[in-house]
């Protein structure tokens, strides 16, 4: 009787572990659309119609989205916890890190837009990193920065 119970537990445990350890590749399967089949491949994973700037444009667009999200998080903190200096400092650092990833690219390709954005972004970062940041000043700067980032994001997506 003991062996039967032990065998049952081992069998059930094995089935459980086997079921949990399975690898579902359904998300990894990619259907090929007729449009993709029709485009000749170049051998490097791209089609001939892909321009080298497409990847850079997507990276830049993603970087702008991330920076905007960080600014929006700061805005939410200013609304919900304007006296939480530590959190505001952390979010100021996060905005700076996100911006640093795309800054050179914007500065080189869009110098006028870069200059316009930095007029509100750098004061925003500096104020957010202060020991006692001014919530009202931060709200103004964050709104201004969000608007500029939105306008710039729309501009590069149209190109």
C-alpha positions as CSV (number, residue, x, y, z in Angstrom):
1,X,0.0,0.0,0.0
2,X,2.8,2.4,0.8
3,X,4.5,1.8,-2.5
4,X,1.2,2.5,-4.3
5,X,0.8,5.9,-2.6
6,X,4.4,6.8,-3.1
7,X,4.2,5.8,-6.8
8,X,1.1,7.9,-7.2
9,X,2.7,11.0,-5.7
10,X,5.8,10.6,-7.9
11,X,3.6,10.1,-11.0
12,X,1.5,13.2,-10.2
13,X,4.6,15.3,-9.3
14,X,6.2,14.3,-12.6
15,X,3.2,15.2,-14.6
16,X,2.9,18.5,-12.7
17,X,6.5,19.4,-13.3
18,X,6.3,18.3,-16.9
19,X,3.3,20.5,-17.5
20,X,4.8,23.5,-15.8
21,X,8.1,23.2,-17.6
22,X,6.6,23.1,-21.1
23,X,7.7,25.7,-23.5
24,X,4.8,27.3,-25.4
25,X,6.2,28.8,-28.6
26,X,2.9,30.0,-29.9
27,X,3.9,33.6,-29.3
28,X,7.2,33.1,-31.2
29,X,5.6,31.8,-34.3
30,X,5.4,34.6,-36.9
31,X,3.0,34.5,-39.8
32,X,4.4,35.7,-43.1
33,X,2.0,38.1,-44.7
34,X,1.8,38.3,-48.5
35,X,3.3,41.8,-48.3
36,X,6.5,40.4,-46.6
37,X,6.8,37.5,-49.1
38,X,6.8,39.9,-52.0
39,X,9.7,42.0,-50.8
40,X,13.1,40.8,-51.8
41,X,15.5,40.1,-48.9
42,X,19.0,41.4,-48.7
43,X,20.4,38.6,-46.4
44,X,20.8,40.8,-43.4
45,X,17.3,40.4,-42.0
46,X,16.0,43.5,-43.8
47,X,14.2,43.9,-47.0
48,X,15.5,46.1,-49.8
49,X,12.8,48.7,-49.0
50,X,14.1,49.2,-45.5
51,X,16.2,52.3,-45.2
52,X,19.1,52.5,-42.7
53,X,17.4,55.5,-41.0
54,X,14.2,53.4,-40.2
55,X,15.9,51.7,-37.2
56,X,17.4,54.9,-36.0
57,X,14.1,56.7,-36.3
58,X,12.4,53.9,-34.3
59,X,15.0,54.0,-31.6
60,X,14.7,57.8,-31.4
61,X,10.9,57.5,-31.3
62,X,11.1,54.9,-28.5
63,X,13.6,57.1,-26.6
64,X,11.3,60.1,-26.8
65,X,8.4,58.0,-25.6
66,X,10.5,56.8,-22.6
67,X,11.6,60.3,-21.8
68,X,8.0,61.5,-22.0
69,X,6.9,58.7,-19.7
70,X,9.5,59.7,-17.2
71,X,8.3,63.3,-17.3
72,X,4.7,62.1,-16.9
73,X,5.7,60.0,-13.9
74,X,7.2,63.1,-12.3
75,X,4.0,65.1,-13.0
76,X,2.0,62.3,-11.3
77,X,4.3,62.4,-8.3
78,X,4.0,66.2,-8.1
79,X,0.2,65.8,-8.0
80,X,0.1,63.0,-5.5
81,X,3.1,63.6,-3.3
82,X,4.6,67.0,-3.9
83,X,6.6,66.9,-0.7
84,X,8.4,63.6,-1.4
85,X,11.8,65.0,-2.3
86,X,13.5,61.7,-2.5
87,X,11.1,60.3,-5.1
88,X,11.2,63.6,-7.1
89,X,15.1,63.4,-7.1
90,X,14.9,59.8,-8.3
91,X,12.6,60.7,-11.1
92,X,14.8,63.6,-12.1
93,X,17.7,61.2,-12.4
94,X,15.5,58.8,-14.4
95,X,14.5,61.6,-16.9
96,X,18.2,62.5,-17.3
97,X,19.1,58.9,-18.0
98,X,16.4,58.5,-20.6
99,X,17.3,61.8,-22.3
100,X,21.0,60.9,-22.3
101,X,20.3,57.9,-24.5
102,X,18.9,60.0,-27.3
103,X,20.5,63.4,-26.7
104,X,23.4,63.1,-29.1
105,X,21.2,61.8,-31.9
106,X,18.8,64.7,-31.5
107,X,21.5,67.3,-31.2
108,X,23.2,66.1,-34.4
109,X,20.1,65.6,-36.6
110,X,17.7,68.2,-35.2
111,X,19.8,71.0,-33.6
112,X,16.9,73.6,-33.5
113,X,14.5,71.1,-31.8
114,X,17.3,70.0,-29.4
115,X,17.9,73.6,-28.3
116,X,14.2,74.2,-27.8
117,X,13.7,71.1,-25.7
118,X,16.7,71.7,-23.6
119,X,15.5,75.1,-22.6
120,X,12.8,73.5,-20.4
121,X,14.3,70.0,-19.9
122,X,17.6,70.9,-18.3
123,X,16.0,73.3,-15.8
124,X,13.4,70.6,-15.0
125,X,16.2,68.0,-14.3
126,X,18.1,70.5,-12.2
127,X,15.1,71.5,-10.2
128,X,14.0,67.9,-9.7
129,X,17.5,67.0,-8.3
130,X,17.6,69.8,-5.8
131,X,17.5,68.8,-2.1
132,X,14.2,70.7,-1.7
133,X,12.6,71.0,-5.2
134,X,9.9,73.5,-5.9
135,X,6.7,71.6,-6.9
136,X,5.1,74.6,-8.7
137,X,8.2,75.3,-10.7
138,X,8.5,71.6,-11.6
139,X,4.8,71.4,-12.7
140,X,5.4,74.3,-15.1
141,X,8.6,72.9,-16.4
142,X,7.3,69.4,-16.8
143,X,4.2,70.6,-18.8
144,X,6.4,72.7,-21.0
145,X,8.8,69.8,-21.6
146,X,6.0,67.3,-22.3
147,X,4.5,69.7,-24.9
148,X,7.9,70.1,-26.6
149,X,8.6,66.4,-26.6
150,X,5.1,65.7,-28.0
151,X,5.6,68.2,-30.8
152,X,9.0,66.8,-31.6
153,X,7.7,63.2,-31.5
154,X,4.9,64.1,-33.9
155,X,7.5,65.8,-36.2
156,X,9.8,62.8,-36.5
157,X,6.9,60.4,-37.0
158,X,5.7,62.4,-40.0
159,X,9.0,62.2,-41.7
